[in-house]
Structures are given as structure tokens and as C-alpha cells.
Amino acid sequence: MNKKAIFFPSTVLAAVMSLVAGSAQAAYELNLKAPVTEIASQIYDLHMLIVYVCLAIFVVVFGFMFYSIYKHRKSVGHKAEQFHEHHTLEIIWTIIPALILAAMAVPATKTIFAMKDTTAADMTVKVTGHQWKWEYDYLDKDVKFISTLATSQDQIQNKAEKGENYLLEVDNPMVVPTGKKVRVLLTATDVIHAWWVPEFGVKQDAIPGFIKEVWFKAEKEGIYRGQCAELCGKDHGFMPIVVEAVSEDKYNEWIDAKKAAATAANAGADKEWTKDDLVANGKVVYEKNCAVCHQVTGAGLPPAFPAITGGKISTGPVADHLALVLNGKNMMPAWKALLNDVEIASVIAYERNALGNSVGDIVQPSAVKAAR
């Protein structure tokens, strides 16, 4: 047998893929989302091809089966054949499925190898999963921020009408330039999470103590939404991912704005804040980061998440309160890695002087900086 004969199934498969590629891009509500990267397009085409192969097998097998049932039924006088085995037939129905699987394996293997090739990346972003938020660190730009759910608690608690992007909106999206290969390093600090953006064809687990790699290259501008795809805790559904693909000029402007905001936040850590200003700022920080566990009212969800109102920590020594917020405990993360000095000082002031508490004391951002 020559090489042409050996690779005949792969050639046929490639031809079929080219025929279905156009229809594979169609937007079906019950199908995969329309791809915006080369890898996602390959995954989509493979998906559609295998659906058509399965459909063809279904038609052939059930066609023969129903034909046989109808044509050879007892009511028309057909008498069943008595035979033990048919070696030729058994060989044929073993070889044909093996050839189909081998033919499908060729493009699938090429796509898998391409998915794992993170070399020659234009930029690298480290993504860390926390319960229940994502941390983005642009390693080559010195930009770092936390991305959390932006859907209001009123929508979640059915007190307000749900928005178009309910549970799929964040306060700080990941921003990338179009046409650039983005290498993503994934890890986690507590439990296993998964970074999943369907339009990119990307889904990779983020595992504590390990660094996993994945990549994507967005071909057109737009906002692309995903979610954590692992059961990472009680608020697993409140951990969305938003990636905004923009032109390179807009991306550079965004980087400059992020650096300026970080500089301003660091400058604020050196000034003396009034209690009222810290409490007002702390309300925003608390509702964005703490309310999901301790509730907007401070009532908590005992015993896993104790109440802030009248709590032993929030009404006890301020030094103990600061140490807990900085270093975390049990399911509570170490906020020193997630919040800046002003945010930590603000949330402590809010917890001690709001939510039904009136301790009266505060901690300045400079003290938080020293405590780190």
C-alpha cells in the first residue's frame, strides 16, 4: 500500500472540514460561541465535523436497522436466517470505525499541540485565582490589579431587575491588544479554579502550588466574557472573567492610566486620613470584596463567615483586626496581596465604625504599610 492510500482518510477529512468551515461560523444559541482566535476556530470546526460524522453514522446505522426491521418482519412471512458468525463482516465493521477515529485524530492532535505552544509570545500575564476573584499581573508592564464581580447585590438578591450581563461583569477587566499572542500563567492561592473564555478556545485549571500555561491571540476588538469553570466554593458562580481586546494604541493608553492610578493610590498612603473619609471609602471596598461572605449588612453567614456587626475582631483591639485583614485566616484570604494600604485602612475603619459598630478608632494607611 502506498503513502497516498495510507493518508486517504486524512485527505477526505480535510476536504470535509473545508466544506463545513463556513457553516461552522454560524451563530446558534445552542452551539459553541463564535470563535475570535485561530485556536477557537479550529476547535469549532473540529466540533462541527465530528457532529456531522456522528450524524452520518446515525443515519447509516439506524437506516439499515429500521429498513431491516420493516423489510424482514414476520408479518410478511420472512423467516429469520440462522448463522453463527461472519468473519468478513466483523473485520469490516471493526476496520471502518478505526479508520474514522484515526482520521479524526489527525486534525485533533494538531490542534492540541497548537494549544500548548506558548512560545514566541508578545506579552505575558500572570493570572491568580482567589475565592472569588481574579488577580492579573502584567509581568512586562508592572501593572497589577484585582478583578471582581460587578453585579450588584440587589440583582443577586432579586431586589432589582437583572442586567444583560448578569454575573458576567467585573469592575476591572483584563485588557489586551488585538493581534498579539498573550501568554497566560495560571495559578491559585486557595483551591482549584479554572480560567475559561469560550470565544478564545481557552480553558485551563489554576492549581495552588503549580503554574499552568495557556495562550490566545484575539483577532478583533471586543469584550469577551467567561467564568471560573471549577466548583471552587459556595460562590463559584460569582467569579466571572472579562477580557477586552482593543487596538495597540488604546492598550498603551490603558497601561498608562493603570500606572497613574497605582501611583496616586500609593501617594494616598502617606497622608493622614480623617475617620469620615476612611469610612466612606471603606464602604466601597467592603461591598466589593467582603459583602459576598459577610453580607452587605454585616450579619455574616455563621459559622463559616462570622458577623461583622458586634464581632469579636471588629470590636476588639484594632491591631488584631489589622493583622487578620492582612494575613487572613481559614477561608479568608490574605488581603495584603489583594488590596493596597489605603483600601485596607478604609475597610477596617468601615467595619469598626459602621454596620452597627461604633468603636471610634481607625488605622492610618501608613500604619498598614508599616505592618506589612
C-alpha positions in Angstrom: 0.0 0.0 0.0 1.5 3.4 -1.0 1.5 6.6 1.1 -1.4 8.1 -0.8 -3.6 5.2 0.2 -2.4 5.4 3.8 -3.3 9.1 4.2 -6.5 8.9 2.2 -8.8 9.3 5.2 -7.0 12.4 6.4 -7.3 13.9 2.9 -11.0 13.3 2.9 -11.3 14.7 6.4 -9.6 17.9 5.4 -11.9 18.3 2.4 -15.0 17.8 4.6 -13.6 20.3 7.1 -13.2 23.0 4.4 -16.8 22.4 3.3 -18.3 22.8 6.8 -16.0 25.7 7.9 -18.4 28.3 6.6 -21.4 26.9 8.3 -19.4 26.3 11.5 -19.2 30.0 12.0 -22.9 30.4 12.2 -24.2 31.7 15.5 -26.5 29.0 17.0 -27.9 29.7 20.5 -27.3 26.0 21.4 -23.9 25.7 19.8 -20.4 26.9 20.8 -19.8 30.7 20.8 -18.4 32.2 17.6 -14.6 32.0 17.8 -12.4 35.0 17.7 -9.0 33.3 17.8 -7.3 30.8 15.4 -7.4 28.0 18.1 -11.0 28.6 18.9 -11.8 28.4 15.1 -10.0 25.0 14.9 -11.9 23.7 17.9 -15.2 24.9 16.4 -14.5 23.3 13.1 -13.5 20.0 14.8 -16.7 20.1 16.9 -18.9 20.6 13.8 -17.0 18.0 11.8 -17.5 15.3 14.5 -21.1 16.3 14.9 -21.6 15.7 11.1 -19.6 12.4 11.3 -21.8 11.2 14.2 -24.9 12.3 12.3 -23.8 10.3 9.2 -23.1 7.2 11.3 -26.5 7.6 12.9 -28.3 7.9 9.6 -26.5 4.8 8.1 -26.7 2.6 11.2 -30.3 3.4 12.0 -31.3 3.4 8.4 -30.1 -0.2 7.9 -31.7 -1.1 11.2 -35.1 0.3 10.5 -35.0 -1.0 6.9 -34.2 -4.5 8.2 -37.0 -4.3 10.8 -39.5 -3.3 8.2 -38.5 -5.4 5.3 -37.8 -8.6 7.2 -40.7 -8.6 9.6 -42.6 -11.8 10.5 -46.0 -10.4 9.3 -44.9 -10.6 5.7 -43.7 -14.1 6.0 -40.0 -13.5 6.4 -38.1 -16.3 8.1 -35.0 -15.4 10.2 -31.7 -16.6 8.9 -29.7 -18.8 11.3 -26.0 -18.1 11.3 -23.2 -18.2 13.9 -20.6 -15.6 12.7 -19.4 -13.8 9.6 -15.6 -13.1 9.8 -15.5 -10.8 6.8 -18.4 -8.6 8.1 -16.8 -8.5 11.6 -13.5 -7.3 10.1 -15.2 -4.6 8.0 -17.2 -3.2 10.9 -14.0 -3.1 13.1 -11.8 -1.5 10.4 -14.2 1.2 9.3 -14.6 2.8 12.8 -10.9 2.5 13.4 -10.2 4.4 10.2 -12.8 7.1 11.1 -11.2 7.6 14.5 -7.7 7.7 13.1 -8.8 10.3 10.5 -10.4 12.5 13.2 -7.3 12.1 15.4 -5.0 13.8 12.9 -6.5 17.4 13.0 -7.4 17.0 16.7 -3.8 16.2 17.6 -2.5 19.2 15.5 -4.9 21.5 17.4 -3.9 20.1 20.8 -0.2 20.7 20.0 -1.0 24.3 18.9 -3.0 24.9 22.0 0.0 24.0 24.2 2.6 26.0 22.2 3.2 29.2 24.3 6.5 30.1 22.7 7.1 33.4 20.9 4.5 35.2 23.0 4.3 39.0 22.6 3.4 39.5 26.3 2.9 37.6 29.5 0.2 38.0 32.1 0.1 36.0 35.4 -3.4 35.2 36.5 -4.1 34.1 40.1 -7.4 32.7 41.2 -8.7 33.6 44.7 -12.0 32.8 46.3 -13.8 34.5 44.5 -11.8 36.9 42.3 -9.0 37.0 39.8 -5.7 38.8 40.1 -3.9 40.0 36.9 -0.2 40.8 36.9 1.2 42.1 33.6 4.8 41.0 34.2 6.4 43.1 31.5 4.4 46.2 32.3 4.5 46.4 36.1 0.7 46.6 36.2 -1.2 44.5 38.8 -4.9 44.6 39.8 -7.8 42.6 41.2 -10.9 41.8 39.1 -14.2 41.1 41.0 -17.8 40.7 40.2 -19.6 44.0 39.4 -23.2 42.7 39.5 -25.0 44.5 42.3 -26.1 42.6 45.4 -29.7 43.9 44.7 -29.7 42.0 41.4 -28.3 38.9 43.1 -30.9 39.0 45.9 -33.7 39.7 43.4 -34.4 43.2 44.7 -33.6 44.8 41.3 -34.0 43.7 37.6 -31.1 41.6 36.4 -28.9 43.3 33.8 -27.9 42.0 30.4 -24.6 40.6 31.7 -25.8 39.3 35.0 -22.9 37.6 36.9 -20.7 38.2 33.8 -19.5 41.7 34.6 -16.4 42.9 36.5 -15.0 46.1 37.9 -11.6 45.7 36.3 -11.5 43.7 33.0 -8.3 42.2 31.6 -7.3 44.4 28.6 -5.1 43.0 25.8 -4.1 44.3 22.3 -5.5 42.6 19.3 -3.2 40.6 17.0 -0.7 39.9 19.9 0.0 36.5 21.3 -0.8 36.6 25.0 0.8 34.0 27.2 -1.1 33.4 30.4 0.5 31.9 33.5 -2.2 30.4 35.8 -2.1 29.5 39.5 -4.3 29.8 42.6 -3.8 30.6 46.3 -6.6 28.5 47.9 -8.5 25.9 45.8 -8.5 24.8 42.2 -10.1 27.4 39.9 -10.3 27.4 36.1 -9.9 30.3 33.7 -12.3 29.9 30.8 -13.1 32.2 27.9 -15.2 30.3 25.3 -14.6 32.7 22.3 -10.8 32.2 22.8 -10.9 28.4 23.0 -9.2 28.7 26.4 -10.0 26.6 29.5 -7.2 25.9 31.9 -7.2 24.9 35.6 -5.5 27.2 38.1 -4.0 24.9 40.7 -2.4 26.1 44.1 1.4 25.5 44.0 1.6 24.9 40.2 2.0 27.2 37.2 0.0 26.2 34.2 0.3 27.9 30.8 -2.1 28.8 28.0 -2.2 31.4 25.3 -4.6 33.2 23.0 -4.5 35.9 20.3 -7.7 37.9 19.8 -8.2 38.8 16.1 -10.7 41.5 16.6 -11.7 44.1 19.1 -14.5 43.4 21.5 -15.5 42.3 25.0 -15.3 38.6 25.7 -16.8 37.0 28.9 -16.1 33.8 30.7 -16.3 32.2 34.1 -14.4 30.1 36.6 -15.2 26.6 35.4 -14.4 24.7 38.5 -16.5 24.2 41.6 -14.3 26.4 43.8 -16.7 27.0 46.7 -20.2 28.3 47.6 -19.8 31.5 45.5 -18.3 29.7 42.5 -20.9 31.3 40.2 -19.7 34.8 41.3 -16.3 34.6 39.7 -16.6 36.0 36.1 -13.8 36.8 33.6 -14.0 39.7 31.2 -11.3 40.3 28.6 -11.4 43.4 26.5 -9.5 43.3 23.2 -8.5 46.7 21.9 -6.1 48.3 19.5 -2.5 48.6 20.5 -2.8 52.4 20.9 -5.8 52.0 23.3 -3.9 49.3 25.1 -0.9 51.5 25.7 -3.3 54.3 27.0 -4.9 51.8 29.4 -1.5 50.7 30.7 -0.5 54.4 31.3 -3.8 55.0 33.1 -3.3 52.0 35.3 0.2 53.0 36.3 -1.1 56.6 37.1 -3.8 55.2 39.3 -1.4 53.0 41.2 0.9 56.0 41.7 -2.0 58.0 43.1 -3.0 55.2 45.4 0.5 54.9 46.8 0.6 58.7 47.3 -2.6 58.5 49.3 -0.9 56.0 51.7 1.4 58.7 53.0 -1.2 61.3 54.1 -3.3 61.4 57.2 -7.0 60.5 56.6 -10.0 61.5 58.6 -12.2 58.9 60.0 -15.2 60.0 57.9 -13.1 59.8 54.7 -11.8 56.3 55.5 -15.3 55.1 56.4 -16.8 56.4 53.2 -14.0 54.8 51.1 -14.2 51.6 53.2 -17.9 51.1 52.3 -17.0 50.7 48.6 -14.1 48.4 49.4 -16.3 46.3 51.8 -19.2 45.9 49.4 -16.9 44.9 46.6 -14.7 42.4 48.5 -16.2 41.4 51.8 -20.0 41.5 51.4 -20.2 38.3 49.4 -19.2 36.4 52.6 -20.1 38.7 55.5 -23.2 40.2 53.8 -23.9 43.9 53.0 -25.5 44.3 56.4 -22.5 42.8 58.3 -24.7 39.9 59.5 -22.3 37.2 58.1 -23.1 33.6 57.4 -22.2 31.8 60.7 -20.4 29.6 61.4 -18.3 29.8 58.2 -18.4 33.6 57.9 -18.8 35.3 61.2 -20.8 38.5 61.6 -19.0 41.9 61.4 -21.8 43.6 63.5 -20.7 43.1 67.1 -17.9 40.7 66.0 -15.1 39.9 68.3 -12.5 41.1 65.8 -14.3 44.2 64.6 -15.0 45.5 68.1 -11.7 44.3 69.7 -8.2 45.6 69.6 -7.5 47.4 66.2 -4.1 45.7 66.0 -5.7 42.3 65.9 -8.2 43.5 63.3 -5.3 44.7 61.1 -3.4 41.5 61.5 -6.4 39.4 60.5 -7.2 41.5 57.4 -3.5 41.5 56.3 -2.8 37.8 56.8 -6.2 36.1 56.5 -7.4 33.0 58.3 -9.1 29.8 57.2 -11.2 30.7 54.2 -10.5 34.4 54.5 -7.6 35.4 52.1 -4.6 37.4 53.0 -5.8 40.8 51.8 -2.2 42.2 51.8 -1.8 40.6 48.4 -5.0 41.9 47.0 -5.6 45.4 48.5 -3.4 48.4 48.8 -2.7 50.2 52.1 -5.5 52.8 51.7 -8.1 50.1 50.9 -7.1 48.0 53.9 -7.2 51.0 56.3 -10.5 52.1 54.8 -12.3 48.7 55.2 -11.1 48.4 58.8 -12.4 51.9 59.6 -15.7 51.0 57.9 -16.1 47.7 59.8 -15.3 49.3 63.1 -17.5 52.4 62.7 -20.4 51.2 60.5 -22.5 48.1 60.1 -23.9 48.7 63.6 -20.4 49.1 65.2 -19.1 52.4 66.7 -15.7 51.6 68.2 -14.4 55.0 67.2 -10.8 54.1 66.4 -9.1 53.8 63.0 -5.8 52.8 61.5 -4.0 55.0 59.1 -2.6 53.7 55.7 0.9 54.5 56.9 0.4 52.1 59.8 -0.8 49.4 57.3 2.3 50.0 55.2 4.5 49.5 58.3 2.6 46.4 59.4 3.3 44.7 56.1 
